[in-house]
Amino acid sequence: MATAIPNMELANLVTQKLKEVTEERGRVTILVAGRTGVGKSTLINEVFQGQFAKTGQGRPVTKDTREITKEGVPLSIIDTRGMEMADFNTTLRELETRIKERNNLSDPKLHIHVAWVCIMEDSRRVEQAESDLVKVLAKHFPVAVVITKSRSDDGFKAEVQRLLPDAKNVVRVRALPEHFDDGHSLEPMGLVELVQLTNELVPEGQRNALAAAQKVDIGSKVARAHVALGTAATLAAGVGVAPIPFSDAALLVPIQIGALAKITSVFGLPLSTGFLTTLVSGAAGCTGATFVGRALVANALKLIPGAGSIAGGAISAVTAAMLTMALGEAYIAVLARLCKEKPVGEITETEIAEAFKRQLKAV
């Protein structure tokens, strides 16, 4: 990435791209239901960033249902309670009314996209309230049944699948490690599988938000980042084809800034103008000489009339795409490595910027 864009113009461009990326990412909304003690809050906190169920803000949806959100996390949790109450059918009817109202809104970002219905493995049974709930919810969006506090299946998962045919799938999870008096331990399990299943069930438009909000599956973040990068590389190639001498760099910069912003967003890192401007400025001085050389040759060929212009455009298209891919791949590699080393909330902007510079110099 090389640019002579003035600092003020660069900051304005970064701000614009951040706004576009944030709007495009939107939110994902998950309805989570289960009896008291089933482990919903623990599950939510272990899957999503920022101790969501402890520190998020809640507002009522119905008398026994609240919506939890947290600043900076593109996620809403609809927490349904009261399943053990005698009048749960009344609660369920009221909930379905709210679901219909919400999912009839014109903006799909405001819909409820998927449900997790939690059943504790120790219970060894599916209650009528759980069966009724799955049947109602499945009419409006996909439902995954989550068997919590899993220790020993003994055929329970298969029985749940048989009794709840409206559910898309059943996942056994253990959100926290368990230690026993005899010295053996059970490690957490099933959380990555739950995220991957949820990613399959939510609409495409919510998958970046899900990737950003969850913290257990770095692979999902990387996969979504590669989707964003592929789109940017295609756009960059289109810019490179345009037979206009020495114009490509200025046109490529917004595409590459957008790619970096989207990758940052997908990884769930805080989005700020100052951070992304620093990132872009640092990258401008680190682009590999091979890419710069190819870009200059391509633009020089564009000055030759006729066939030379076509040849120059073709080479520049490849160069533009390769440069954009190299920039994005370096950034994805840095973020994936840092996210494996420590929680997203503990990664500093300085760490990211310095690691990115080192990675680009190695390209």
Residue pairs with C-beta under 8 A, 6 or more apart in sequence:
1 252
1 253
1 256
1 280
1 283
1 284
1 287
1 323
1 327
2 249
2 284
2 287
2 292
3 10
3 249
3 250
3 253
3 280
3 284
5 13
5 250
5 253
7 277
10 277
10 280
10 281
11 273
11 277
13 253
13 254
13 257
14 257
14 261
14 273
14 276
14 277
14 280
15 273
17 254
17 257
17 258
17 261
17 276
18 261
18 271
18 272
18 273
18 276
20 258
20 261
21 258
21 261
21 262
21 265
21 271
22 265
22 271
24 208
24 262
25 74
25 208
25 209
25 212
25 262
25 265
25 266
26 74
26 109
26 205
26 206
26 208
26 209
27 74
27 75
27 76
27 109
27 206
27 209
28 74
28 75
28 76
28 113
28 114
28 202
28 206
28 207
28 209
28 210
28 213
29 75
29 76
29 77
29 78
29 110
29 111
29 112
29 113
30 75
30 76
30 77
30 78
30 112
30 113
30 114
30 115
30 116
30 198
31 77
31 78
31 80
31 99
31 112
31 114
31 115
31 116
31 137
31 141
32 40
32 43
32 44
32 77
32 78
32 79
32 80
32 115
32 116
32 118
33 40
33 80
33 83
33 115
33 116
33 117
33 118
33 133
33 137
34 40
34 80
34 83
34 117
34 118
34 119
34 120
34 146
34 148
35 83
35 84
35 118
35 120
35 127
35 130
36 81
36 84
37 120
38 118
38 119
38 120
38 148
38 149
39 118
39 120
39 148
39 149
39 175
40 53
40 79
40 118
40 148
41 53
41 54
42 53
42 175
42 176
43 116
43 118
43 146
43 148
43 173
43 175
44 52
44 53
44 77
45 51
45 52
45 53
45 54
45 175
46 175
46 176
46 188
46 191
46 216
47 175
47 191
47 194
47 195
47 214
47 215
47 216
48 73
48 75
48 213
48 214
48 215
49 70
49 73
49 213
49 214
49 215
49 268
49 343
49 344
49 345
50 56
50 70
50 72
50 73
50 345
52 68
52 70
52 73
52 75
52 77
53 68
53 77
53 79
55 70
56 68
56 69
56 70
56 73
56 77
57 68
57 69
57 70
58 66
58 67
58 68
58 79
59 66
59 67
60 66
60 67
61 67
61 78
61 95
61 98
62 91
62 94
62 95
62 98
63 82
63 91
63 94
64 80
64 81
64 82
64 85
64 91
65 78
65 79
65 80
65 81
65 91
65 95
65 98
66 78
66 79
67 76
67 77
67 78
67 79
68 76
68 77
68 79
69 75
69 76
69 77
72 270
73 212
73 213
73 268
74 209
74 212
74 213
75 209
75 210
75 213
78 112
80 91
80 95
80 133
82 88
82 91
83 127
83 129
83 130
83 133
84 129
85 91
88 129
88 132
89 132
92 129
92 132
92 133
92 136
95 136
96 136
96 140
99 112
99 137
99 140
100 140
102 110
102 111
102 112
103 111
103 112
103 140
103 141
105 111
108 203
108 205
109 205
109 206
111 141
112 140
112 141
113 141
113 201
113 202
113 203
113 206
114 141
114 142
114 143
114 144
114 198
114 201
114 202
115 137
115 141
115 142
115 143
115 144
116 143
116 144
116 145
116 146
116 194
116 198
117 130
117 133
117 134
117 137
117 143
117 144
117 145
117 146
117 164
117 167
118 145
118 146
118 147
118 148
119 126
119 130
119 145
119 146
119 147
119 148
119 160
120 147
120 148
120 149
121 147
121 148
121 149
121 150
121 151
121 152
121 153
121 156
121 172
122 149
122 151
124 156
126 159
126 160
126 163
126 164
130 164
131 163
131 164
134 143
134 145
134 164
134 166
134 167
135 166
137 143
138 166
138 167
142 168
142 201
142 202
143 166
143 167
143 168
144 167
144 168
144 169
144 170
144 171
144 194
144 197
144 198
144 201
145 160
145 161
145 164
145 167
145 169
145 170
145 171
146 170
146 171
146 173
146 194
147 156
147 157
147 160
147 170
147 171
147 172
147 173
148 173
148 174
148 175
149 174
149 175
150 172
150 173
150 174
150 189
150 190
151 174
151 178
151 186
153 172
157 170
157 172
160 167
160 170
161 167
161 170
164 170
168 197
168 201
169 197
171 190
171 193
171 194
171 197
172 189
172 190
173 188
173 189
173 190
173 191
173 193
173 194
174 186
174 187
174 188
174 189
174 190
175 188
175 191
176 188
177 185
177 186
177 187
177 188
178 185
178 186
179 185
180 186
191 216
191 217
192 216
192 217
192 219
195 210
195 214
195 216
195 217
195 220
196 217
196 220
198 210
199 207
199 210
199 211
199 220
202 210
207 224
208 224
208 228
208 262
208 265
208 266
210 220
211 220
211 221
211 223
211 224
211 225
211 266
211 267
211 268
212 221
212 265
212 266
212 267
212 268
213 268
214 220
214 268
215 268
215 343
215 344
218 336
218 339
218 340
221 266
221 267
221 268
221 335
221 336
221 339
222 332
222 336
224 266
225 262
225 263
225 266
225 267
225 328
225 332
225 335
226 332
228 259
228 262
228 263
228 266
228 328
229 259
229 263
229 324
229 325
229 328
229 329
229 332
232 255
232 256
232 258
232 259
232 262
232 324
232 328
233 321
233 324
233 325
233 328
234 321
235 255
236 252
236 255
236 256
236 320
236 321
236 323
236 324
237 317
237 318
237 320
237 321
238 317
239 248
239 251
239 252
239 255
239 320
240 248
240 252
240 298
240 313
240 316
240 317
240 318
240 319
240 320
240 321
241 313
241 314
241 316
241 317
242 248
242 251
242 313
243 302
243 309
243 310
243 312
243 313
244 302
245 299
245 300
245 302
245 303
246 299
248 295
248 298
248 299
248 316
248 320
249 295
252 320
252 323
252 324
253 280
255 324
256 280
256 323
256 324
256 327
256 328
257 276
257 280
259 324
259 327
259 328
260 276
260 279
260 280
260 283
260 327
260 328
260 331
261 271
261 276
263 328
263 331
263 332
263 335
264 271
264 275
264 276
264 335
265 271
267 335
267 339
267 344
268 344
269 335
269 344
269 347
269 352
270 349
272 349
274 349
275 349
275 352
275 353
278 349
278 353
279 352
279 353
279 356
282 353
282 356
282 357
283 327
283 356
283 357
283 360
286 357
286 360
286 361
287 323
287 327
287 360
288 326
288 360
288 363
291 319
291 322
291 323
291 326
294 315
294 318
294 319
294 322
295 316
295 319
295 320
295 323
297 315
298 312
298 313
298 315
298 316
298 319
299 312
299 316
300 312
301 308
301 309
301 311
301 312
301 315
302 308
302 309
302 312
302 313
302 316
303 309
303 312
304 311
304 312
326 363
327 360
330 356
330 359
330 360
330 363
331 356
331 359
333 359
334 352
334 355
334 356
334 359
335 352
337 355
338 347
338 351
338 352
338 355
339 347
